[in-house]
Amino acid sequence: MTLTLDAPVATDLDVTYDALRDRLTGAVHTPGEAGYDALVTPWNLAVPMRPAAVVDARTAEDVVAAVRFAGAHGLTAGVQATGHGAESSLAGHLLIATKGLDECTVHPEGWARVGAGVKWLRLVQAAAPYGLAGVNGSTTDVSIVGYTTGGGVGPMARTFGINADRVRAFEVVTGDGEFRRVTPTEYPDLFFALRGGKGAAGIVTALEFDLVRMPTFYGGAIYFDGADAATVVDRWRDWADALPEQATTSFVVFQLPPLPEVPPPLAGRTTLGVRMVWTGDPAEGERLLDQIRAVAPVILDDAMLRPYTEIDHVHADPVDPMPVTDPAILLHGFPAEAAERLFAVAGPGSGSPQLMVEVRHLGGAYAREGAHPTAFDHRAARFSVLAVGMAADPRALPHAAELFATLADWDTGGVWPNFGIPHDGPSARRCYSEATLARLAEIVATYDPLGVLQAGHYTRALD
Ligand SMILES: Cc1cc2nc3c(=O)[nH]c(=O)nc-3n(C[C@H](O)[C@H](O)[C@H](O)COP(=O)(O)OP(=O)(O)OC[C@H]3O[C@@H](n4cnc5c(N)ncnc54)[C@H](O)[C@@H]3O)c2cc1C
């Protein structure tokens, strides 16, 4: 994430947008015009997205027109759905906002088709009447397409793997301005690049993907006082490793402010949450979580048999836009010494400025390659660590760097494309192996010869 709070608007371009306006079902807005701020302002308010113009796309044809216009005028094009993964340098001159691509159809036999602007929440609600669910992430507030193009690792990852492996088809506009339907057999190179490669190879307009049968789940989070955190996590490490694949678990060190929306037991103090989603028999899930409940006094118990529509209870991520820093790493192990080091830097009494430090347990179906190759390179990682702080706090990023340095012995050197969006050489090298980078560069050069898509630019700068 870039924290340049005064990024310049790219207004010194000798371009008028009338010809583009005439071709759109949607609209174009330039800075100062009504509609511009609402479309460019990302969920992460710390990231300035200041393109020269924003296209409010309503149809796939609008995206084709915008990409062709950008190519014809020497502009770059970026894409944004919600701005949960905003990165200033990816805005491009012409930002294509996909909120208006809002089709959402659930097929009762177990798959869905969604437009690029659709958030998980809408799909969860549309699928629930059929007892179906999508393999979403920790919050249903992000777009399905943005999430899935980065792999997509959620609270059922150990049972069902990453959502990129559930894709049947993309509809996409590549940098050459062509609209294509992409499946394992039609443009298999793009099918590879779009599952993990984010928006480097194209702007997705619609996605078709498989759902899972999941009317209910046993799970949520149980919370402990910070003073018990180290003891609980000591037990959690062995417990998590012994869990069957029906369980996906993580823990979080919360330091939540005393705000009305924060449950009183968690407000204004350091607490530890242990989360679990159990996709098997609820009684067995309860029995397993009871083993953690028994370790120390539970100050808030929010785990139970729930309808799938309550999946957001598991991580309890914030929904309202906010200015945050959210760097992450991946680990190949999390032994007792790693836990000790984590608590020394980010535990109770450490002076940590982070709102939350989260450790997710991986493995299971997450670790297995899907039926078709992807640009997601992190199946071998065993844990993910994420630190979220307030962007206005100058301690947040240096502290996260200190935390990650103390875990360096177990750091894989990688990061999920969704947690460290690739936008330049160094960030791309953390997201992808050398082989994947080389393949992405080749695919981008084929489908975007002029370099219209801003997200593909890092592939041109690779050695
Ligand atoms: C609170 C929170 C919780 C999260 N939890 C998880 C989680 O559990 N698991 C996980 O994997 N990730 C998670 N993420 C990361 C999230 O998946 C990424 O930030 C993702 O990029 C969000 O997609 P978006 O479209 O909503 O965001 P945007 O900021 O709108 O898009 C970010 C990027 O996604 C790509 N993209 C978006 N739309 C398109 C498109 N139409 N075509 C091609 N590329 C596109 C582009 O590269 C774009 O720059 C979380 C993020 C937040 C803030």
The ligand as an SDF file (V2000), in Angstrom:
LIG
                    3D

 53 58  0  0  0  0  0  0  0  0999 V2000
  -10.9130   -6.0410    5.8220 C   0  0  0  0  0  0  0  0  0  0  0  0
  -10.2760   -6.8860    4.7360 C   0  0  0  0  0  0  0  0  0  0  0  0
  -10.3610   -8.2720    4.8050 C   0  0  0  0  0  0  0  0  0  0  0  0
   -9.7900   -9.0730    3.8160 C   0  0  0  0  0  0  0  0  0  0  0  0
   -9.8400  -10.4380    3.9210 N   0  0  0  0  0  0  0  0  0  0  0  0
   -9.2700  -11.2180    2.9670 C   0  0  0  0  0  0  0  0  0  0  0  0
   -9.2710  -12.6370    3.0700 C   0  0  0  0  0  0  0  0  0  0  0  0
   -9.7760  -13.2070    4.0350 O   0  0  0  0  0  0  0  0  0  0  0  0
   -8.6700  -13.3510    2.0810 N   0  0  0  0  0  0  0  0  0  0  0  0
   -8.0980  -12.7600    0.9870 C   0  0  0  0  0  0  0  0  0  0  0  0
   -7.6210  -13.4760    0.1110 O   0  0  0  0  0  0  0  0  0  0  0  0
   -8.0850  -11.4180    0.8730 N   0  0  0  0  0  0  0  0  0  0  0  0
   -8.6430  -10.6400    1.8370 C   0  0  0  0  0  0  0  0  0  0  0  0
   -8.5780   -9.2770    1.7380 N   0  0  0  0  0  0  0  0  0  0  0  0
   -7.8870   -8.6920    0.5960 C   0  0  0  0  0  0  0  0  0  0  0  0
   -8.8600   -8.4970   -0.5750 C   0  0  0  0  0  0  0  0  0  0  0  0
   -9.2520   -9.7430   -1.1030 O   0  0  0  0  0  0  0  0  0  0  0  0
   -8.1300   -7.7020   -1.6410 C   0  0  0  0  0  0  0  0  0  0  0  0
   -7.8770   -6.4070   -1.1310 O   0  0  0  0  0  0  0  0  0  0  0  0
   -8.9100   -7.6170   -2.9470 C   0  0  0  0  0  0  0  0  0  0  0  0
   -8.0930   -7.0110   -3.9000 O   0  0  0  0  0  0  0  0  0  0  0  0
  -10.1850   -6.8460   -2.7690 C   0  0  0  0  0  0  0  0  0  0  0  0
  -10.8240   -6.7620   -3.9970 O   0  0  0  0  0  0  0  0  0  0  0  0
  -11.7250   -5.4960   -4.3350 P   0  0  0  0  0  0  0  0  0  0  0  0
  -12.0540   -5.5920   -5.7790 O   0  0  0  0  0  0  0  0  0  0  0  0
  -12.8220   -5.4210   -3.3440 O   0  0  0  0  0  0  0  0  0  0  0  0
  -10.7090   -4.3000   -4.0720 O   0  0  0  0  0  0  0  0  0  0  0  0
  -10.2060   -3.1580   -5.0700 P   0  0  0  0  0  0  0  0  0  0  0  0
   -9.3130   -2.2990   -4.2250 O   0  0  0  0  0  0  0  0  0  0  0  0
  -11.3330   -2.5040   -5.7560 O   0  0  0  0  0  0  0  0  0  0  0  0
   -9.3140   -3.9190   -6.1310 O   0  0  0  0  0  0  0  0  0  0  0  0
   -8.0060   -4.2930   -5.7770 C   0  0  0  0  0  0  0  0  0  0  0  0
   -7.3330   -4.9600   -6.9340 C   0  0  0  0  0  0  0  0  0  0  0  0
   -8.0450   -6.1640   -7.2880 O   0  0  0  0  0  0  0  0  0  0  0  0
   -7.9270   -6.3770   -8.6880 C   0  0  0  0  0  0  0  0  0  0  0  0
   -9.2410   -6.2480   -9.3250 N   0  0  0  0  0  0  0  0  0  0  0  0
  -10.3550   -5.6890   -8.8140 C   0  0  0  0  0  0  0  0  0  0  0  0
  -11.3400   -5.7500   -9.7360 N   0  0  0  0  0  0  0  0  0  0  0  0
  -10.8100   -6.3390  -10.8270 C   0  0  0  0  0  0  0  0  0  0  0  0
  -11.3130   -6.6540  -12.1270 C   0  0  0  0  0  0  0  0  0  0  0  0
  -12.5740   -6.3820  -12.4800 N   0  0  0  0  0  0  0  0  0  0  0  0
  -10.4930   -7.2740  -12.9950 N   0  0  0  0  0  0  0  0  0  0  0  0
   -9.2190   -7.5640  -12.6690 C   0  0  0  0  0  0  0  0  0  0  0  0
   -8.6850   -7.2720  -11.4750 N   0  0  0  0  0  0  0  0  0  0  0  0
   -9.4720   -6.6730  -10.5610 C   0  0  0  0  0  0  0  0  0  0  0  0
   -7.0340   -5.2850   -9.2230 C   0  0  0  0  0  0  0  0  0  0  0  0
   -5.6980   -5.7440   -9.1720 O   0  0  0  0  0  0  0  0  0  0  0  0
   -7.2570   -4.1760   -8.2200 C   0  0  0  0  0  0  0  0  0  0  0  0
   -6.1790   -3.2420   -8.2290 O   0  0  0  0  0  0  0  0  0  0  0  0
   -9.1350   -8.4630    2.7210 C   0  0  0  0  0  0  0  0  0  0  0  0
   -9.0430   -7.0670    2.6500 C   0  0  0  0  0  0  0  0  0  0  0  0
   -9.5940   -6.2790    3.6590 C   0  0  0  0  0  0  0  0  0  0  0  0
   -9.4450   -4.7880    3.5860 C   0  0  0  0  0  0  0  0  0  0  0  0
  1  2  1  0
  2  3  1  0
  2 52  2  0
  3  4  2  0
  4  5  1  0
  4 50  1  0
  5  6  2  0
  6  7  1  0
  6 13  1  0
  7  8  2  0
  7  9  1  0
  9 10  1  0
 10 11  2  0
 10 12  1  0
 12 13  2  0
 13 14  1  0
 14 15  1  0
 14 50  1  0
 15 16  1  0
 16 17  1  0
 16 18  1  0
 18 19  1  0
 18 20  1  0
 20 21  1  0
 20 22  1  0
 22 23  1  0
 23 24  1  0
 24 25  2  0
 24 26  1  0
 24 27  1  0
 27 28  1  0
 28 29  2  0
 28 30  1  0
 28 31  1  0
 31 32  1  0
 32 33  1  0
 33 34  1  0
 33 48  1  0
 34 35  1  0
 35 36  1  0
 35 46  1  0
 36 37  1  0
 36 45  1  0
 37 38  2  0
 38 39  1  0
 39 40  1  0
 39 45  2  0
 40 41  1  0
 40 42  2  0
 42 43  1  0
 43 44  2  0
 44 45  1  0
 46 47  1  0
 46 48  1  0
 48 49  1  0
 50 51  2  0
 51 52  1  0
 52 53  1  0
M  END
$$$$
